[in-house]
Amino acid sequence: MEQYIIKGGRPLRGEVSISGYKNAALGIIAAAIMTDETVKIENVPNISDINILLDVLVELGAKVDHIGKNTIKINGSRINTTKADSDSVRKIRGSYYLVGALLGKYKKAEIALPGGCNIGSRPIDRHIKGFDALGSEVKIEHGLICAKAEKLTGASIYFDESSVGATINVMLAASMAEGQTTLENAAKEPHVVDVANFLNSMGANIKGAGTDVIRIKGVEKLHGSEYSIIPDQIEAGTFMFAAAASKGDVLIKNVIPKHLEAFTAKLLEVGVRVEEYDDAVRVIAENRPGSAHVKTLAYPGFLTDMQPLMTTLLSLSDGTSIVTESIFENRFKFVDELTKMGASIKVVESNTAIITGVERLTGAIVSASDLRGGAALVLAGIMAEGYTIVENVEYIERGYENFEKKMQKLGAAIAKVNSNDLKAIKKFKLKVS
């Protein structure tokens, strides 16, 4: 089993370039099979979630060619089944986008219920409601989402709660439905916009993505395209907070600063300097952060994915902070691990953390239980005195490309080692001591 070993106390300095957005890539890759022509996608992050989804496409009969490390070509003309029931499908959340993609193109789909991080309830009822409105019959049978329709017809659909997954999934299906579909209270996240832009590059007719009303005029068929995925706002935010946590000075390149405004605002609030450029941000921290109150919200609010990073930063703040998690009920699971390192955090009613800032954290053996909580523990290790071991790094590698290498480039004392490789652990300690 692989783990990260970290020696804390080193400020991060230098430049880091952000990879393509995982959450956008999942929807775009699913959409790529909706045409029989070849699609070329650039800036694809080379991470496990993406590679698993590409494996699923191959299982369906699609042709996938890797053109370099971050560019792929997909051709869905030879898809021979609309059923995906392998272990691979169950490993990732984003596999549910295949329902919308296959339903749109073939008017049927049978996809295993998805997996992903255990951060709380993520029901698919809003997805089903949308598919039903388009004229599909949807059932959950034998652990599969089974959807079929003689034809899909445009409809006016109102989401009771804004949902990124449901917005993208229904948008995929509706892009090949007859007539016009209107999605109200649609999610406004950047990756919703990116998937819509990709579909439009294939000949879809989607307007309003990025607002709470999306209008889709269905088309009979889609064509090939070349497209580059937007930078990952969560990876960018992670390195912004890592720079702040380590009292460092980091230029974060290949970003869209507008996507980072909620993170920037909170960093400024706690006394961190942030400089914005056209496609980069620079984060400079010299002092202990101040306290703050944070509530997670849908975009453009403070994203739930960034909450563990913010909570970790505030654990060393000067004062008392309150973080309210309004999206996922299990998102504070990482807090138990942080307390092993000396953090003073009390979770109340499962959705509110009261953080009393401490002057220092100390290294400990901790375990990641989800993607973003795992990244937060790496940040804690970088902040802490002494050595920290983060176990279960496979969670972290689901969403970050070359995470430890990028951290090393910025001066972090971090290495990925096998837990049984005592020589490697000893070598690391000798190297950084």
HELIX and SHEET records of a PDB file:
HELIX    1   1 LYS A   22  ALA A   31  1                                  10    
HELIX    2   2 ALA A   32  MET A   34  5                                   3    
HELIX    3   3 SER A   48  LEU A   60  1                                  13    
HELIX    4   4 ASP A   87  LYS A   91  1                                   5    
HELIX    5   5 ARG A   93  TYR A   96  5                                   4    
HELIX    6   6 TYR A   97  TYR A  106  1                                  10    
HELIX    7   7 ASP A  125  ALA A  133  1                                   9    
HELIX    8   8 VAL A  164  ALA A  174  1                                  11    
HELIX    9   9 PRO A  190  SER A  201  1                                  12    
HELIX   10  10 GLN A  233  ALA A  245  1                                  13    
HELIX   11  11 PRO A  257  LEU A  260  5                                   4    
HELIX   12  12 GLU A  261  GLU A  269  1                                   9    
HELIX   13  13 THR A  304  MET A  306  5                                   3    
HELIX   14  14 GLN A  307  LEU A  314  1                                   8    
HELIX   15  15 VAL A  335  LYS A  340  1                                   6    
HELIX   16  16 LEU A  371  MET A  383  1                                  13    
HELIX   17  17 ILE A  396  ARG A  398  5                                   3    
HELIX   18  18 PHE A  403  LYS A  409  1                                   7    
HELIX   19  19 LEU A  422  VAL A  432  1                                  11    
SHEET    1   A 4 ILE A 365  SER A 367  0                                        
SHEET    2   A 4 TYR A 387  GLU A 391  1                                        
SHEET    3   A 4 GLU A   2  LYS A   7 -1                                        
SHEET    4   A 4 ALA A 413  ASN A 418 -1                                        
SHEET    1   B 4 ARG A  13  SER A  17  0                                        
SHEET    2   B 4 ASP A 249  LYS A 253  1                                        
SHEET    3   B 4 ALA A 280  ILE A 284 -1                                        
SHEET    4   B 4 ARG A 273  GLU A 276 -1                                        
SHEET    1   C 4 LYS A  63  HIS A  66  0                                        
SHEET    2   C 4 ILE A  72  ASN A  75 -1                                        
SHEET    3   C 4 THR A  38  GLU A  42 -1                                        
SHEET    4   C 4 SER A 225  SER A 228  1                                        
SHEET    1   D 4 LYS A  83  ALA A  84  0                                        
SHEET    2   D 4 LYS A 108  ALA A 112  1                                        
SHEET    3   D 4 LEU A 144  LYS A 148 -1                                        
SHEET    4   D 4 GLU A 137  GLU A 141 -1                                        
SHEET    1   E 4 SER A 156  TYR A 158  0                                        
SHEET    2   E 4 GLN A 180  GLU A 184  1                                        
SHEET    3   E 4 VAL A 213  LYS A 217 -1                                        
SHEET    4   E 4 ASN A 205  LYS A 207 -1                                        
SHEET    1   F 4 HIS A 293  LYS A 295  0                                        
SHEET    2   F 4 THR A 320  THR A 324  1                                        
SHEET    3   F 4 THR A 352  THR A 356 -1                                        
SHEET    4   F 4 SER A 344  VAL A 348 -1                                        
END                                                                             
